[in-house]
Amino acid sequence: MSRGKKQSVRHKTEYETLRENIKFYRMRKKLTQANLAELVGVSLNHIAAIEAENVERSISLELVFCIADALEVEVYKLFLRHE
């Protein structure tokens, strides 16, 4: 398996779900991408890339935990697919 910042095609659906849920919960809390970036200690560009539909950006588990804390949701909810 290659290393790097590109997400695995094998997990594309999971990354899409994560992206959609981060954006959903961020907007529900009325936070901008800049607000969330500041809360979790990353750049606005990093959050924008995570949420972007056309950008393949992997995300560390540590950052997922930090985002869940900032959004005040349980981590597993960021991975739930809503049909």
Rosetta blueprint (number, residue, H / E / L):
1 M L
2 S L
3 R L
4 G L
5 K L
6 K L
7 Q L
8 S L
9 V H
10 R H
11 H H
12 K H
13 T H
14 E H
15 Y H
16 E H
17 T H
18 L H
19 R H
20 E H
21 N H
22 I H
23 K H
24 F H
25 Y H
26 R H
27 M H
28 R H
29 K L
30 K L
31 L L
32 T L
33 Q H
34 A H
35 N H
36 L H
37 A H
38 E H
39 L H
40 V H
41 G L
42 V L
43 S L
44 L H
45 N H
46 H H
47 I H
48 A H
49 A H
50 I H
51 E H
52 A L
53 E L
54 N L
55 V L
56 E L
57 R L
58 S L
59 I L
60 S L
61 L H
62 E H
63 L H
64 V H
65 F H
66 C H
67 I H
68 A H
69 D H
70 A H
71 L H
72 E L
73 V L
74 E L
75 V H
76 Y H
77 K H
78 L H
79 F H
80 L L
81 R L
82 H L
83 E L
